[in-house]
Amino acid sequence: MTRFELGQVVATPGALAALTDANQDPQEFVTRHQSGDWGEVDEADRKENEFSVNRQLRLMSVYRTAKGVTLWLITEADRSATTILLPDEY
C-alpha cells in the first residue's frame, strides 16, 4: 500500500555504500517508507509523520541496515523527491 508519492528517489554515496556493504536493495526501505512504516523514529516523529502524510509536509523514516548502519529516508513536502542518506550526510 502506498500512502504518498515519492517523487524522484535518490541516494547519497554514503547510503549507497552502506546498502552495498549490507547486500541490501534500497527498494526494501523505500517500500517500507512509502507504506507508512516509519521504522525507528520516536513517538513524536511518528505522530508528526501521520499528521503530515496527507498535508504535503515533509516525511522522515529511520531504518538500520543488516550491518547496523542507520539510514534516513526523507520525502520533501512537495513530494518532488525522496532521499536515502546517512544521518551525517544531512
Beta strands, then each sheet from edge to edge (+ up, - down):
strand 1: 8-11
strand 2: 59-64
strand 3: 70-75
strand 4: 81-85
sheet 1: 1+ 4+ 3- 2+
end
